[in-house]
Structures are given as structure tokens and as C-alpha cells.
Amino acid sequence: MSVEADETGSMNTPTPESAHAADPADFAPFSHRALSGKVALVAGATRGAGRAIARDLARAGAFVHCTG
């Protein structure tokens, strides 16, 4: 999706032609052991999205260091 400023500097909203659907492959979970031997630092890993990301990284084989 692109958003561009017009001649006056104001931002235009995206049009349906300029917007595109996300590729589902962009959101695929990490493959099993794809991150073996890697280290990940996840901030905000005590709850919510940060916790889910930390869990997925660990499942993929990464050593995960979690903060707050």
C-alpha cells in the first residue's frame, strides 16, 4: 500500500488500486529448528504479542532472552 503527499504536502489516502492483499506466507510461523543456534532478545515478552513471539522463537530453536 502506498501513501503519497500531493502538491500541497497533504497525505492522500490509499486507493483500492494501490492497496494489495498481504501474502499469507509473510505470516507463516517459523519452521521447526530454523533458528537453532541463534539468540533472540524479545522486549515486552511477559505478556501479549511479545510473549507469543518469544514462544515461537523458542519453538524454532532460538535461545530466547526475555525482558519486561
C-alpha positions as CSV (number, residue, x, y, z in Angstrom):
1,M,0.0,0.0,0.0
2,S,1.4,3.4,-0.8
3,V,0.5,6.8,0.6
4,E,2.0,9.8,-1.1
5,A,1.8,13.6,-0.4
6,D,0.2,15.7,-3.1
7,E,1.4,19.1,-4.3
8,T,0.2,20.8,-1.2
9,G,2.0,18.4,1.1
10,S,-1.1,16.7,2.5
11,M,-1.2,13.0,2.6
12,N,-3.5,11.1,0.2
13,T,-5.3,8.0,1.5
14,P,-4.6,4.8,-0.4
15,T,-6.9,3.8,-3.2
16,P,-8.0,0.2,-3.7
17,E,-5.8,0.0,-6.8
18,S,-2.7,0.9,-4.7
19,A,-3.5,-1.4,-1.8
20,H,-2.6,-5.1,-2.0
21,A,-3.5,-8.1,0.0
22,A,-0.9,-9.5,2.3
23,D,0.8,-12.7,1.3
24,P,-0.1,-15.4,3.8
25,A,3.5,-16.7,3.6
26,D,4.6,-13.5,5.3
27,F,2.7,-14.6,8.4
28,A,3.8,-18.3,8.4
29,P,5.2,-19.5,11.7
30,F,8.9,-20.2,12.0
31,S,9.8,-23.6,10.6
32,H,10.9,-26.1,13.2
33,R,14.5,-25.7,14.3
34,A,15.1,-23.0,11.6
35,L,16.7,-20.8,14.3
36,S,18.8,-23.4,16.0
37,G,22.0,-21.8,17.5
38,K,20.6,-18.3,17.2
39,V,20.0,-15.8,20.1
40,A,16.9,-13.6,20.2
41,L,16.2,-10.7,22.6
42,V,12.5,-10.1,23.0
43,A,11.4,-6.9,24.8
44,G,7.9,-6.9,26.3
45,A,7.9,-10.7,26.5
46,T,5.9,-11.1,29.7
47,R,2.5,-11.0,28.1
48,G,0.6,-10.5,24.8
49,A,2.3,-10.3,21.5
50,G,5.8,-10.3,22.9
51,R,5.2,-13.5,24.8
52,A,3.8,-15.2,21.7
53,I,6.8,-14.1,19.7
54,A,9.2,-15.3,22.3
55,R,7.4,-18.7,22.4
56,D,7.5,-19.0,18.6
57,L,11.2,-18.2,18.5
58,A,12.0,-20.8,21.2
59,R,9.9,-23.4,19.3
60,A,12.0,-22.6,16.2
61,G,15.2,-23.4,18.2
62,A,16.4,-20.0,19.2
63,F,17.8,-19.2,22.7
64,V,15.4,-16.5,23.8
65,H,16.3,-13.8,26.4
66,C,13.1,-12.1,27.5
67,T,12.8,-8.7,29.1
68,G,9.7,-7.0,30.6
